[in-house]
Protein backbone atom coordinates (compact mmCIF):
# COMPACT_ATOMS: atom_id res chain seq x y z
CA UNK A 1 0.00 0.00 0.00
CA UNK A 2 1.22 3.47 -0.92
CA UNK A 3 1.24 5.31 2.47
CA UNK A 4 0.42 8.63 0.78
CA UNK A 5 -2.95 7.16 -0.26
CA UNK A 6 -3.81 5.82 3.17
CA UNK A 7 -7.35 6.55 4.41
CA UNK A 8 -8.50 6.09 7.99
CA UNK A 9 -11.72 4.10 8.49
CA UNK A 10 -14.79 5.96 9.69
CA UNK A 11 -15.62 5.41 13.36
CA UNK A 12 -17.87 7.80 15.27
CA UNK A 13 -17.56 8.29 19.03
CA UNK A 14 -20.83 6.42 19.53
CA UNK A 15 -19.71 3.48 17.41
CA UNK A 16 -16.35 3.32 19.19
CA UNK A 17 -18.06 3.18 22.59
CA UNK A 18 -20.45 0.54 21.26
CA UNK A 19 -17.50 -1.54 20.04
CA UNK A 20 -15.74 -1.26 23.40
CA UNK A 21 -18.88 -2.42 25.18
CA UNK A 22 -19.24 -5.34 22.76
CA UNK A 23 -15.75 -6.49 23.67
CA UNK A 24 -16.49 -6.14 27.38
CA UNK A 25 -19.63 -8.23 27.03
CA UNK A 26 -17.80 -10.89 25.04
CA UNK A 27 -14.94 -11.24 27.53
CA UNK A 28 -16.09 -11.42 31.19
CA UNK A 29 -12.54 -10.81 32.46
CA UNK A 30 -12.80 -7.21 31.26
CA UNK A 31 -15.78 -6.50 33.51
CA UNK A 32 -13.53 -6.13 36.55
CA UNK A 33 -12.24 -2.64 37.23
CA UNK A 34 -9.40 -1.89 36.81
CA UNK A 35 -9.21 -3.91 33.60
CA UNK A 36 -6.13 -6.12 33.51
CA UNK A 37 -5.25 -5.34 29.91
CA UNK A 38 -2.13 -7.49 29.78
CA UNK A 39 -3.85 -10.63 31.06
CA UNK A 40 -6.72 -9.96 28.67
CA UNK A 41 -4.31 -9.69 25.75
CA UNK A 42 -2.32 -12.77 26.71
CA UNK A 43 -4.97 -15.18 27.93
CA UNK A 44 -8.24 -14.12 26.31
CA UNK A 45 -6.88 -12.93 22.97
CA UNK A 46 -3.91 -15.33 23.04
CA UNK A 47 -1.47 -12.68 21.87
CA UNK A 48 2.25 -13.20 22.35
CA UNK A 49 3.82 -10.61 24.64
CA UNK A 50 7.40 -9.70 23.80
CA UNK A 51 9.74 -7.22 25.46
CA UNK A 52 12.13 -5.17 23.37
CA UNK A 53 13.73 -1.67 23.59
CA UNK A 54 11.09 0.24 21.60
CA UNK A 55 10.97 3.40 23.74
CA UNK A 56 13.82 4.72 21.61
CA UNK A 57 11.34 4.57 18.72
CA UNK A 58 8.84 6.65 20.67
CA UNK A 59 6.74 3.67 21.73
CA UNK A 60 6.07 1.86 25.02
CA UNK A 61 3.58 -0.63 23.59
CA UNK A 62 3.06 -1.83 20.06
CA UNK A 63 0.62 -4.17 18.32
CA UNK A 64 2.59 -6.37 15.94
CA UNK A 65 1.55 -5.85 12.30
CA UNK A 66 0.82 -9.59 12.02
CA UNK A 67 -1.83 -9.18 14.77
CA UNK A 68 -0.40 -12.11 16.71
CA UNK A 69 1.31 -10.29 19.51
CA UNK A 70 2.19 -7.10 21.34
CA UNK A 71 5.59 -5.58 21.99
CA UNK A 72 6.39 -3.71 25.19
CA UNK A 73 9.41 -1.65 26.06
CA UNK A 74 11.44 -3.87 28.37
CA UNK A 75 12.48 -0.97 30.62
CA UNK A 76 9.16 0.86 30.89
CA UNK A 77 7.35 -2.42 31.54
CA UNK A 78 9.36 -2.92 34.74
CA UNK A 79 8.94 0.65 36.01
CA UNK A 80 6.14 0.75 38.65
CA UNK A 81 5.58 4.48 38.23
CA UNK A 82 4.68 3.98 34.55
CA UNK A 83 2.23 1.09 34.88
CA UNK A 84 -0.85 3.28 34.46
CA UNK A 85 0.56 4.77 31.29
CA UNK A 86 1.48 1.30 30.08
CA UNK A 87 -2.07 0.02 30.70
CA UNK A 88 -3.58 2.82 28.62
CA UNK A 89 -0.98 2.36 25.88
CA UNK A 90 -1.77 -1.36 25.74
CA UNK A 91 -5.51 -0.63 25.47
CA UNK A 92 -4.72 1.90 22.73
CA UNK A 93 -2.83 -0.76 20.77
CA UNK A 94 -5.64 -3.27 21.23
CA UNK A 95 -7.94 -0.65 19.73
CA UNK A 96 -6.02 -0.99 16.49
CA UNK A 97 -6.79 -4.72 16.59
CA UNK A 98 -10.50 -4.15 17.16
CA UNK A 99 -10.99 -1.08 14.97
CA UNK A 100 -8.28 -1.29 12.32
CA UNK A 101 -7.80 -5.01 11.77
CA UNK A 102 -8.41 -4.72 8.04
CA UNK A 103 -5.64 -2.11 7.72
CA UNK A 104 -3.11 -4.10 9.70
CA UNK A 105 -4.03 -7.34 7.97
CA UNK A 106 -3.47 -5.84 4.53
CA UNK A 107 0.12 -4.83 5.28
CA UNK A 108 3.27 -6.91 5.58
CA UNK A 109 6.35 -5.82 7.50
CA UNK A 110 9.25 -7.79 8.91
CA UNK A 111 10.43 -5.20 11.47
CA UNK A 112 8.92 -2.64 13.82
CA UNK A 113 11.04 0.05 12.17
CA UNK A 114 9.42 -0.67 8.80
CA UNK A 115 5.96 -0.34 10.33
CA UNK A 116 6.85 2.92 12.08
CA UNK A 117 8.31 4.26 8.83
CA UNK A 118 5.03 3.45 7.07
CA UNK A 119 2.98 5.18 9.77
CA UNK A 120 5.27 8.19 9.53
CA UNK A 121 4.64 8.44 5.80
CA UNK A 122 0.84 8.45 5.81
CA UNK A 123 -0.98 11.81 5.64
CA UNK A 124 -1.00 13.59 8.99
CA UNK A 125 -4.79 13.98 8.97
CA UNK A 126 -5.33 10.24 8.44
CA UNK A 127 -2.82 9.37 11.16
CA UNK A 128 -4.58 11.75 13.54
CA UNK A 129 -7.89 9.97 12.97
CA UNK A 130 -6.66 6.44 13.61
CA UNK A 131 -4.87 7.60 16.76
CA UNK A 132 -7.93 9.54 17.94
CA UNK A 133 -10.06 6.46 17.40
CA UNK A 134 -7.62 4.30 19.37
CA UNK A 135 -7.55 6.77 22.28
CA UNK A 136 -11.35 6.92 22.32
CA UNK A 137 -11.57 3.15 22.43
CA UNK A 138 -8.98 2.88 25.21
CA UNK A 139 -10.84 5.47 27.27
CA UNK A 140 -14.17 3.67 26.99
CA UNK A 141 -12.62 0.24 27.44
CA UNK A 142 -10.77 1.13 30.65
CA UNK A 143 -13.31 3.66 31.97
CA UNK A 144 -16.77 2.46 30.84
CA UNK A 145 -19.43 5.14 31.06
CA UNK A 146 -21.75 3.39 33.51
CA UNK A 147 -18.99 2.70 36.03
CA UNK A 148 -17.46 6.13 35.47
CA UNK A 149 -20.79 7.82 36.14
CA UNK A 150 -21.24 6.10 39.51
CA UNK A 151 -17.68 6.91 40.57
CA UNK A 152 -18.04 10.52 39.48
CA UNK A 153 -21.29 10.95 41.45
CA UNK A 154 -19.50 9.78 44.58
CA UNK A 155 -16.45 11.96 43.98
CA UNK A 156 -18.54 15.07 43.35
CA UNK A 157 -20.35 14.48 46.66
CA UNK A 158 -16.97 14.12 48.37
CA UNK A 159 -15.78 17.35 46.74
CA UNK A 160 -18.83 19.16 48.07
CA UNK A 161 -18.33 17.81 51.60
CA UNK A 162 -14.70 18.89 51.56
CA UNK A 163 -15.47 22.44 50.45
CA UNK A 164 -14.26 22.30 46.84
CA UNK A 165 -17.49 23.71 45.41
CA UNK A 166 -16.31 27.19 46.36
CA UNK A 167 -13.33 26.80 44.03
CA UNK A 168 -15.17 26.25 40.74
CA UNK A 169 -15.59 23.45 38.22
CA UNK A 170 -11.94 23.05 37.21
CA UNK A 171 -10.78 22.46 40.77
CA UNK A 172 -13.62 20.01 41.31
CA UNK A 173 -12.65 18.16 38.13
CA UNK A 174 -9.07 17.94 39.34
CA UNK A 175 -10.25 16.69 42.73
CA UNK A 176 -12.41 14.01 41.13
CA UNK A 177 -9.68 12.91 38.74
CA UNK A 178 -7.22 12.51 41.59
CA UNK A 179 -9.76 10.57 43.63
CA UNK A 180 -10.80 8.20 40.83
CA UNK A 181 -7.84 7.45 38.60
CA UNK A 182 -6.22 4.76 40.76
CA UNK A 183 -9.46 2.80 40.99
CA UNK A 184 -9.56 2.57 37.19
CA UNK A 185 -5.84 1.98 36.84
CA UNK A 186 -5.19 5.00 34.63
CA UNK A 187 -3.25 8.22 35.02
CA UNK A 188 -4.86 11.31 36.49
CA UNK A 189 -4.51 13.03 33.12
CA UNK A 190 -6.24 10.16 31.30
CA UNK A 191 -9.07 10.23 33.83
CA UNK A 192 -9.47 13.99 33.54
CA UNK A 193 -9.54 13.82 29.75
CA UNK A 194 -12.11 11.01 29.80
CA UNK A 195 -14.42 12.91 32.17
CA UNK A 196 -14.06 16.21 30.34
CA UNK A 197 -14.86 14.68 26.94
CA UNK A 198 -17.84 12.71 28.25
CA UNK A 199 -21.48 13.75 28.55
CA UNK A 200 -21.06 13.40 32.31
CA UNK A 201 -19.32 16.77 32.57
CA UNK A 202 -20.10 19.27 33.84
CA UNK A 203 -21.84 17.21 36.50
CA UNK A 204 -25.50 18.22 37.12
CA UNK A 205 -24.67 19.30 40.68
CA UNK A 206 -22.25 21.87 39.25
CA UNK A 207 -24.54 23.59 36.77
CA UNK A 208 -24.67 26.84 38.74
CA UNK A 209 -20.95 26.96 39.52
CA UNK A 210 -18.44 29.03 37.54
CA UNK A 211 -16.10 27.20 35.14
C-alpha contacts under 8 A as a table, 3 or more apart, distances in Angstrom:
res1	aa1	res2	aa2	distance
1	X	5	X	7.75
1	X	6	X	7.64
1	X	107	X	7.16
2	X	5	X	5.61
2	X	6	X	6.89
3	X	6	X	5.12
3	X	118	X	6.25
3	X	119	X	7.51
3	X	121	X	5.70
3	X	122	X	4.60
3	X	123	X	7.56
4	X	121	X	6.56
4	X	122	X	5.05
4	X	123	X	5.98
5	X	122	X	7.27
5	X	123	X	7.77
6	X	122	X	5.95
6	X	123	X	7.07
6	X	126	X	7.05
7	X	126	X	5.83
8	X	126	X	5.25
8	X	127	X	7.29
8	X	129	X	6.35
8	X	130	X	5.92
9	X	100	X	7.45
9	X	130	X	7.57
11	X	15	X	6.07
11	X	16	X	6.24
11	X	133	X	6.95
12	X	15	X	5.17
12	X	16	X	6.15
13	X	16	X	5.12
13	X	17	X	6.24
13	X	133	X	7.89
13	X	136	X	7.17
14	X	17	X	5.25
14	X	18	X	6.14
15	X	18	X	4.89
15	X	19	X	6.08
16	X	19	X	5.06
16	X	20	X	6.24
16	X	133	X	7.25
16	X	136	X	6.92
16	X	137	X	5.77
17	X	20	X	5.08
17	X	21	X	6.23
17	X	136	X	7.69
17	X	137	X	6.49
17	X	140	X	5.89
17	X	141	X	7.86
18	X	21	X	5.16
18	X	22	X	6.19
19	X	22	X	4.99
19	X	23	X	6.39
19	X	137	X	7.93
20	X	23	X	5.25
20	X	24	X	6.34
20	X	137	X	6.14
20	X	140	X	6.29
20	X	141	X	5.32
21	X	24	X	4.94
21	X	25	X	6.14
21	X	140	X	7.91
21	X	141	X	7.17
21	X	144	X	7.76
22	X	25	X	5.17
22	X	26	X	6.17
23	X	26	X	5.04
23	X	27	X	6.17
24	X	27	X	5.34
24	X	28	X	6.53
24	X	29	X	7.95
24	X	30	X	5.46
24	X	31	X	6.19
24	X	141	X	7.46
25	X	28	X	6.33
25	X	31	X	7.74
27	X	30	X	5.90
27	X	31	X	7.68
27	X	44	X	7.39
28	X	31	X	5.46
28	X	32	X	7.96
29	X	32	X	6.29
29	X	35	X	7.75
29	X	40	X	7.00
30	X	33	X	7.53
30	X	35	X	5.41
30	X	36	X	7.13
30	X	37	X	7.90
30	X	40	X	7.16
31	X	35	X	7.07
32	X	35	X	5.68
32	X	36	X	8.00
33	X	36	X	7.95
33	X	142	X	7.72
33	X	183	X	7.17
33	X	184	X	5.85
33	X	185	X	7.90
34	X	142	X	6.99
34	X	183	X	6.29
34	X	184	X	4.48
34	X	185	X	5.26
35	X	142	X	6.04
35	X	184	X	7.41
35	X	185	X	7.51
36	X	39	X	5.61
36	X	40	X	6.21
36	X	87	X	7.88
37	X	40	X	5.01
37	X	41	X	6.09
37	X	87	X	6.28
37	X	90	X	6.73
37	X	91	X	6.48
38	X	41	X	5.08
38	X	42	X	6.11
38	X	87	X	7.56
38	X	90	X	7.35
39	X	42	X	5.09
39	X	43	X	5.64
39	X	44	X	7.35
40	X	43	X	5.56
40	X	44	X	5.02
40	X	45	X	6.43
41	X	44	X	5.95
41	X	45	X	4.98
41	X	46	X	6.28
41	X	47	X	5.67
41	X	94	X	7.96
42	X	45	X	5.90
42	X	46	X	4.75
42	X	47	X	4.91
42	X	48	X	6.33
42	X	49	X	6.82
43	X	46	X	5.01
43	X	47	X	7.43
46	X	68	X	7.93
47	X	67	X	7.93
47	X	68	X	5.31
47	X	69	X	4.36
47	X	70	X	6.69
48	X	68	X	6.33
48	X	69	X	4.17
48	X	70	X	6.18
49	X	69	X	5.72
49	X	70	X	5.09
49	X	71	X	5.96
49	X	72	X	7.39
50	X	69	X	7.48
50	X	70	X	6.33
50	X	71	X	4.86
50	X	72	X	6.24
51	X	71	X	5.66
51	X	72	X	4.86
51	X	73	X	5.61
51	X	74	X	4.75
52	X	71	X	6.69
52	X	72	X	6.19
52	X	73	X	5.19
52	X	74	X	5.21
53	X	56	X	6.69
53	X	72	X	7.78
53	X	73	X	4.98
53	X	74	X	5.74
53	X	75	X	7.18
54	X	57	X	5.20
54	X	58	X	6.86
54	X	59	X	5.54
54	X	60	X	6.29
54	X	61	X	7.82
54	X	72	X	7.11
54	X	73	X	5.12
54	X	74	X	7.93
55	X	58	X	4.95
55	X	59	X	4.69
55	X	60	X	5.29
55	X	73	X	5.77
55	X	76	X	7.80
56	X	59	X	7.16
57	X	113	X	7.96
59	X	62	X	6.82
59	X	73	X	7.36
60	X	72	X	5.59
60	X	73	X	4.96
60	X	76	X	6.71
60	X	77	X	7.91
60	X	86	X	6.86
60	X	89	X	7.12
61	X	70	X	6.99
61	X	71	X	5.58
61	X	72	X	4.47
61	X	73	X	6.42
61	X	86	X	7.09
61	X	89	X	5.91
61	X	90	X	5.81
61	X	93	X	7.00
62	X	70	X	5.49
62	X	71	X	4.92
62	X	72	X	6.40
62	X	90	X	7.47
62	X	93	X	6.03
63	X	67	X	6.61
63	X	69	X	6.27
63	X	70	X	4.49
63	X	71	X	6.34
63	X	93	X	5.44
63	X	94	X	6.97
63	X	96	X	7.59
63	X	97	X	7.63
64	X	67	X	5.37
64	X	68	X	6.52
64	X	69	X	5.45
64	X	70	X	5.46
64	X	71	X	6.80
64	X	112	X	7.65
65	X	68	X	7.90
65	X	104	X	5.61
65	X	105	X	7.22
65	X	107	X	7.24
65	X	108	X	7.02
65	X	109	X	6.78
65	X	115	X	7.33
66	X	69	X	7.54
66	X	104	X	7.13
66	X	105	X	6.70
66	X	108	X	7.40
67	X	70	X	7.98
67	X	97	X	6.92
67	X	101	X	7.88
67	X	104	X	7.29
67	X	105	X	7.38
72	X	76	X	7.81
72	X	77	X	6.55
73	X	76	X	5.46
73	X	77	X	5.91
74	X	77	X	5.37
74	X	78	X	6.77
75	X	78	X	5.52
75	X	79	X	6.64
76	X	79	X	5.12
76	X	82	X	6.57
76	X	83	X	7.99
76	X	86	X	7.73
77	X	80	X	7.88
77	X	82	X	7.56
77	X	83	X	7.05
77	X	86	X	7.11
79	X	82	X	5.60
79	X	83	X	6.82
80	X	83	X	5.45
81	X	84	X	7.55
82	X	85	X	5.31
82	X	86	X	6.11
83	X	86	X	4.86
83	X	87	X	6.09
84	X	87	X	5.13
84	X	88	X	6.46
84	X	185	X	5.68
84	X	186	X	4.67
84	X	187	X	5.51
85	X	88	X	5.30
85	X	89	X	6.12
85	X	186	X	6.66
85	X	187	X	6.35
86	X	89	X	4.98
86	X	90	X	6.04
87	X	90	X	5.15
87	X	91	X	6.29
87	X	185	X	7.47
87	X	186	X	7.08
88	X	91	X	5.05
88	X	92	X	6.07
88	X	138	X	6.39
88	X	139	X	7.84
88	X	142	X	7.66
88	X	186	X	6.59
89	X	92	X	4.91
89	X	93	X	6.27
90	X	93	X	5.11
90	X	94	X	6.24
91	X	94	X	5.00
91	X	95	X	6.23
91	X	137	X	7.77
91	X	138	X	4.94
91	X	141	X	7.43
91	X	142	X	7.60
92	X	95	X	5.09
92	X	96	X	7.00
92	X	134	X	5.04
92	X	135	X	5.65
92	X	137	X	6.97
92	X	138	X	5.03
93	X	96	X	5.35
93	X	97	X	6.99
93	X	134	X	7.11
94	X	97	X	4.99
94	X	98	X	6.40
95	X	98	X	5.05
95	X	99	X	5.67
95	X	100	X	7.45
95	X	133	X	7.78
95	X	134	X	4.98
95	X	135	X	7.86
95	X	137	X	5.91
95	X	138	X	6.60
96	X	99	X	5.20
96	X	100	X	4.76
96	X	101	X	6.45
96	X	130	X	7.99
96	X	134	X	6.24
97	X	100	X	5.68
97	X	101	X	4.93
97	X	104	X	7.83
98	X	101	X	6.09
99	X	133	X	7.97
99	X	134	X	7.73
100	X	103	X	5.36
100	X	104	X	6.44
101	X	104	X	5.20
101	X	105	X	5.84
102	X	105	X	5.11
102	X	106	X	6.16
103	X	106	X	5.37
103	X	107	X	6.83
104	X	107	X	5.53
105	X	108	X	7.69
109	X	112	X	7.52
109	X	114	X	6.13
109	X	115	X	6.18
110	X	114	X	7.12
111	X	114	X	5.36
111	X	115	X	6.70
112	X	115	X	5.12
112	X	116	X	6.18
113	X	116	X	5.08
113	X	117	X	6.03
114	X	117	X	5.05
114	X	118	X	6.26
115	X	118	X	5.08
115	X	119	X	6.29
116	X	119	X	5.04
116	X	120	X	6.06
117	X	120	X	5.01
117	X	121	X	6.33
118	X	121	X	5.17
118	X	122	X	6.64
119	X	122	X	5.56
119	X	127	X	7.29
122	X	126	X	6.94
122	X	127	X	6.55
123	X	126	X	5.41
123	X	127	X	6.31
124	X	127	X	5.08
124	X	128	X	6.07
125	X	128	X	5.09
125	X	129	X	6.46
126	X	129	X	5.21
126	X	130	X	6.55
127	X	130	X	5.42
127	X	131	X	6.22
128	X	131	X	5.26
128	X	132	X	5.96
129	X	132	X	4.99
129	X	133	X	6.06
130	X	133	X	5.09
130	X	134	X	6.22
131	X	134	X	5.02
131	X	135	X	6.18
132	X	135	X	5.16
132	X	136	X	6.14
133	X	136	X	5.10
133	X	137	X	6.21
134	X	137	X	5.13
134	X	138	X	6.17
135	X	138	X	5.08
135	X	139	X	6.12
136	X	139	X	5.18
136	X	140	X	6.35
137	X	140	X	5.27
137	X	141	X	5.88
138	X	141	X	5.01
138	X	142	X	5.99
139	X	142	X	5.50
139	X	143	X	5.61
139	X	144	X	7.56
139	X	190	X	7.71
139	X	194	X	6.22
140	X	143	X	5.05
140	X	144	X	4.81
140	X	145	X	6.81
141	X	144	X	5.81
142	X	184	X	6.80
142	X	185	X	7.96
142	X	186	X	7.87
143	X	147	X	7.05
143	X	148	X	5.97
143	X	184	X	6.52
143	X	194	X	7.76
144	X	147	X	5.65
144	X	148	X	5.95
145	X	148	X	4.92
145	X	149	X	5.90
146	X	149	X	5.24
146	X	150	X	6.60
147	X	150	X	5.35
147	X	151	X	6.32
148	X	151	X	5.16
148	X	152	X	5.98
149	X	152	X	5.10
149	X	153	X	6.18
149	X	200	X	6.77
150	X	153	X	5.22
150	X	154	X	6.51
151	X	154	X	5.27
151	X	155	X	6.22
151	X	180	X	7.00
152	X	155	X	4.98
152	X	156	X	5.99
152	X	176	X	6.82
152	X	180	X	7.72
153	X	156	X	5.31
153	X	157	X	6.37
154	X	157	X	5.20
154	X	158	X	6.30
155	X	158	X	4.92
155	X	159	X	6.10
155	X	175	X	7.90
155	X	176	X	5.35
155	X	179	X	6.84
155	X	180	X	7.48
156	X	159	X	4.94
156	X	160	X	6.26
156	X	172	X	7.27
156	X	176	X	6.60
156	X	203	X	7.91
156	X	205	X	7.92
157	X	160	X	5.12
157	X	161	X	6.29
158	X	161	X	5.09
158	X	162	X	6.17
159	X	162	X	5.17
159	X	163	X	6.30
159	X	164	X	5.18
159	X	165	X	6.71
159	X	172	X	6.42
159	X	175	X	6.87
159	X	176	X	7.35
160	X	163	X	5.26
160	X	164	X	5.68
160	X	165	X	5.43
161	X	164	X	7.71
163	X	166	X	6.32
164	X	167	X	5.39
164	X	168	X	7.33
164	X	171	X	6.99
164	X	172	X	6.02
165	X	168	X	5.81
165	X	169	X	7.44
165	X	172	X	6.75
165	X	206	X	8.00
165	X	209	X	7.56
167	X	170	X	7.90
167	X	171	X	5.99
167	X	172	X	7.32
168	X	171	X	5.80
168	X	172	X	6.46
168	X	209	X	5.95
168	X	210	X	5.35
168	X	211	X	5.75
169	X	172	X	5.03
169	X	173	X	6.06
169	X	202	X	7.55
169	X	206	X	6.92
169	X	209	X	6.54
169	X	210	X	6.30
169	X	211	X	4.88
170	X	173	X	5.03
170	X	174	X	6.24
170	X	211	X	6.22
171	X	174	X	5.04
171	X	175	X	6.12
172	X	175	X	4.94
172	X	176	X	6.12
173	X	176	X	5.13
173	X	177	X	6.06
173	X	192	X	6.96
174	X	177	X	5.10
174	X	178	X	6.16
174	X	192	X	7.02
175	X	178	X	5.28
175	X	179	X	6.20
176	X	179	X	5.01
176	X	180	X	6.03
177	X	180	X	5.27
177	X	181	X	5.77
177	X	188	X	5.56
177	X	189	X	7.64
177	X	191	X	5.63
177	X	192	X	5.31
178	X	181	X	5.91
178	X	182	X	7.86
178	X	188	X	5.75
179	X	182	X	7.38
180	X	183	X	5.57
180	X	184	X	6.82
180	X	188	X	7.99
180	X	191	X	7.49
181	X	184	X	5.37
181	X	185	X	6.09
181	X	186	X	5.36
181	X	187	X	5.87
181	X	188	X	5.31
181	X	190	X	7.95
181	X	191	X	5.66
182	X	185	X	4.82
182	X	186	X	6.22
182	X	187	X	7.33
182	X	188	X	7.94
183	X	186	X	7.97
186	X	190	X	6.23
186	X	191	X	6.56
187	X	190	X	5.15
187	X	191	X	6.28
188	X	191	X	5.11
188	X	192	X	6.10
189	X	192	X	5.07
189	X	193	X	6.11
190	X	193	X	5.18
190	X	194	X	6.13
191	X	194	X	5.11
191	X	195	X	6.21
192	X	195	X	5.25
192	X	196	X	6.02
193	X	196	X	5.14
193	X	197	X	6.08
194	X	197	X	5.40
194	X	198	X	6.17
195	X	198	X	5.21
195	X	199	X	7.98
195	X	200	X	6.66
195	X	201	X	6.25
196	X	200	X	7.79
196	X	201	X	5.74
196	X	202	X	7.62
197	X	201	X	7.48
198	X	201	X	6.11
199	X	202	X	7.77
200	X	203	X	5.71
201	X	204	X	7.80
202	X	206	X	6.38
202	X	207	X	6.85
203	X	206	X	5.43
203	X	207	X	6.93
204	X	207	X	5.46
205	X	208	X	7.78
206	X	209	X	5.26
